Amino acid sequence: MDQDRIVVTGGTGVLGRAVVERLLTEGQPVRVVSRRPRPERGAKAYEWATADLRSGAGAGEAVRGARAVVHCASGVRRGEEEAMARTVIAAARGAAAPPHLVYVSIVGVDRIPFGYYRAKLAAEQVFAASGLPYTVQRATQFHDLLRAMFAFGAKAPLVPVPALRFQPIDVRDVAVRLAELALASPADGRASDIGGPRIRGARELARVYLAATGRGRRPVLPVRLPGRVFGAFRAGANLVPREPYGRIGFEEYLAGLDAPRSASYRG
């Protein structure tokens, strides 16, 4: 089997789908890795591999013939993120030639003492210690995550939002960068952090969301939260203050949604 495919783990998630679409647009052969069987419709343009990155079942076959693996799958339970990283690495070691491993992480995971962020940092360290060719790409929070947060808060008459700043980025912009990295030489470290086009307060972003969903007069209440996690956010540990990478703004993102009021989010 020729080593030409780009494997995308978590290829059915919010980010994974965008990465797959970007790679297909560029004419790259793609294989999606998912725990689910291949759907009857909509998966004709790419290969499909069913694998469980938690147990490792099917992982070796899933990465066979890959020139690069873009690891977008994510685990929310304790220890899952690191365990899945180890599974990907073990599968890559079994390949005839180790593929380039591209891992997407979050800006500030080394400075914000939040449980999920610590898990992402631990996974970064697993890739760094693997001895395999790899690149870590940190990005700021996705538009999708903030929209879900505002949608949940908008269920109340007075919409609570954290008194924090964000620099949300569109998954399509992240997908462009990840596709570039997958086709480039490994950094064997971190690529430059990327963020969205603007740094804005959560209150302003919430008002944009409410206006886009026909609830522009709903009052918004900024809430100042205590603790080290929110202190790190207030200090800007989640931001990329230099020239931004992302080009798609929050307004443009919302305008393209079919159901912007939905509070669901699947990364």
Secondary structure, 3 states (H helix, E strand, C coil): CCCCEEEEECCCCHHHHHHHHHHHHCCCCEEEEECCCCCCCCCCCCEEEECCCCCCCCHHHHHCCEEEEEECCCCCCCCHHHHHHHHHHHHHHCCCCCCEEEEEEECCCCCCCCHHHHHHHHHHHHHHCCCCCEEEEEECCEHHHHHHHHHHHCCCCCEEEECCEECCECHHHHHHHHHHHHHCCCCCEECCCECCCCCEEHHHHHHHHHHHCCCCCCCEEEECCCCHHHHHHHCCCCCCCCCCCCCCCHHHHHHCCCCCCCCCCCC
